[in-house]
Amino acid sequence: MSVMQATSVAFETSCNFCLAVRRQVVTSVNAVYDGIVLGQQLKTNFRVAEQLAGKGDYEGMTVAEVASLINEETI
């Protein structure tokens, strides 16, 4: 095997390793990001539900019930 072939094989192996690591990191980061976004959305929906509960169209409903309705529409 020539030096050029050995270099090519080494480069191919290292690139595949880097791609595998990149895929794993991206997958993990995406999961964390999605969790943060979902948490913020739920928190915001609850705060809105606190303002709407017992008023207007939501009269007689608890905060949890209103939050559940909002969550169905936004998540």
C-alpha positions in Angstrom: 0.0 0.0 0.0 1.4 3.4 -1.0 1.5 6.4 1.3 -1.2 8.0 -0.8 -3.5 5.0 -0.3 -2.8 4.8 3.4 -3.5 8.5 3.8 -6.7 8.1 1.8 -7.9 5.2 4.0 -7.0 7.1 7.2 -8.8 10.2 6.0 -11.9 8.2 5.1 -12.0 6.5 8.5 -11.6 9.7 10.4 -14.3 11.5 8.3 -16.7 8.6 9.0 -15.9 8.8 12.7 -16.5 12.6 12.7 -19.8 12.2 10.8 -21.0 9.7 13.4 -20.0 11.9 16.3 -21.7 14.9 14.6 -24.9 13.0 14.1 -25.0 11.9 17.7 -24.3 15.4 19.0 -26.9 17.0 16.7 -29.5 14.4 17.8 -28.8 15.1 21.5 -28.8 18.8 21.1 -32.1 18.7 19.1 -33.7 16.7 21.9 -32.6 19.2 24.5 -33.7 22.1 22.5 -37.1 20.6 21.8 -37.5 20.0 25.6 -36.7 23.6 26.4 -39.1 24.9 23.8 -41.9 22.6 25.0 -41.3 23.6 28.6 -41.5 27.3 27.7 -44.7 26.8 25.7 -46.3 24.9 28.6 -45.3 27.6 31.1 -46.6 30.4 28.8 -49.9 28.5 28.3 -50.4 28.1 32.0 -49.8 31.8 32.6 -52.4 32.7 29.9 -54.8 30.2 31.5 -54.4 31.9 34.8 -55.6 35.1 33.2 -58.5 33.5 31.3 -59.9 31.1 33.9 -63.3 32.0 35.2 -63.8 34.8 32.6 -65.8 35.1 29.4 -65.9 31.8 27.4 -64.0 30.1 30.2 -66.4 30.9 33.1 -66.7 28.0 35.5 -63.5 26.4 34.3 -60.4 26.0 36.4 -56.9 27.1 35.4 -55.9 23.5 34.7 -58.9 23.0 32.4 -58.2 26.2 30.5 -54.5 25.3 30.3 -55.4 21.9 28.9 -57.5 23.4 26.2 -54.7 25.9 25.2 -52.2 23.0 25.2 -54.3 21.0 22.8 -54.3 24.0 20.4 -50.7 25.0 20.6 -48.7 21.8 21.1 
